[in-house]
């Protein structure tokens, strides 16, 4: 067992037995489940909208090289600068160079999963640069020195009492403050940081190919402040965030808001196409877009798994997943949790260390059912399992166990050997670890074949 697999099992075992954690998660996901049906009502034909969105993403990913080059041409024509980063290390080095050129001491950062992926905050801290999360949920997690718990709702696992206690410990506030008062405390602190920051960093929900622009979706307005107030704006986006045309936003913005939070449209939707132009009064003096690969090319090269790149990071599959709802986001020990994380992480970070995530699924198919772009997530989990066995290391014991199982399944005589108790004892005791995290198998006293023969004989 790899270190990552052992960590996953240890963390998930603890969380699965934590009833208070489960109560908090079910309460918060329950509010999401109540809101989403209302958001879906805005679509005349929701299934058709989802199918069209999938087709748009198919086109974007199948022609990704052309789309990215067109994005770069359009963006640089307005004075923006595009940086191509093959790895997380390259992206971090480029950001550090920009920071040093500006003698940057303070950065304000809006919510961005890709910056979590490259561990940007920790890297900047090592170089004496303060990076402040300005999304309230991310700010809470940063105060608690935790990674985001959920793709959309970073502090979903915390109750209002947990947050009040955290603010009291870290900021010296009254431990009995209500959510509105806690929000005001965070707002006052963050507004001051906006005035101090030399650089603002955001992610991008979409890269718009024909415009050479990024689209940012949020509910708090902090991303607008992060990209417009400081003199330098750096946007970091995975190369898969591409959509071909500005007109595609009319489809993707409502889908993202509906499946992400149940809203008809998110509060703030911003298109940023470059630095401040000569006839403009607002915006940064310099703007950079870092296009990050960091393993995505592995998915792109895999014809069967490629559709995982269609994901718009709405978080719907996490909210639908029975495994996620029991073990929580931190048990996965990686940036992207839930079904989509289990699909893409082995491709992004290596199968040998991360293949276990693809087995952390009931294969109920609910993730596929709720995906706004109809990614066949449960089938991709099975494809990952197949690839893990076919092309990556498995233990000798596992190979022998499945070889024995295959031979038994192919030969009726072997299937009929021994009674049910003997078979149960062999599987549950001989195969070490089988029943550790599973219910014990209980074989029937007789096989179906034996029962069939008996009944057929009696009829004669």
DAJO-V663730 format. One record per helix or strand of 3 or more residues. SS is the DSSP state (alpha for helix, beta for strand). FROM is the first residue (numbers start at 1). TO is the last residue. If there is no record, write none. Layout:
SS:FROM:TO, SS:FROM:TO
//
This chain:
alpha:3:16, alpha:19:40, alpha:46:62, alpha:64:77, beta:81:85, alpha:88:101, beta:106:109, alpha:113:117, alpha:120:126, beta:130:133, alpha:136:143, alpha:160:171, alpha:179:196, beta:199:202, beta:206:208, beta:213:218, alpha:222:228, beta:232:238, alpha:239:241, alpha:246:261, beta:268:272, beta:286:292, alpha:296:300, alpha:306:310, alpha:316:320, alpha:322:327, alpha:329:332, alpha:338:349, alpha:351:359, alpha:366:370, alpha:377:391, alpha:396:410, alpha:412:415, alpha:420:430, alpha:448:459
//
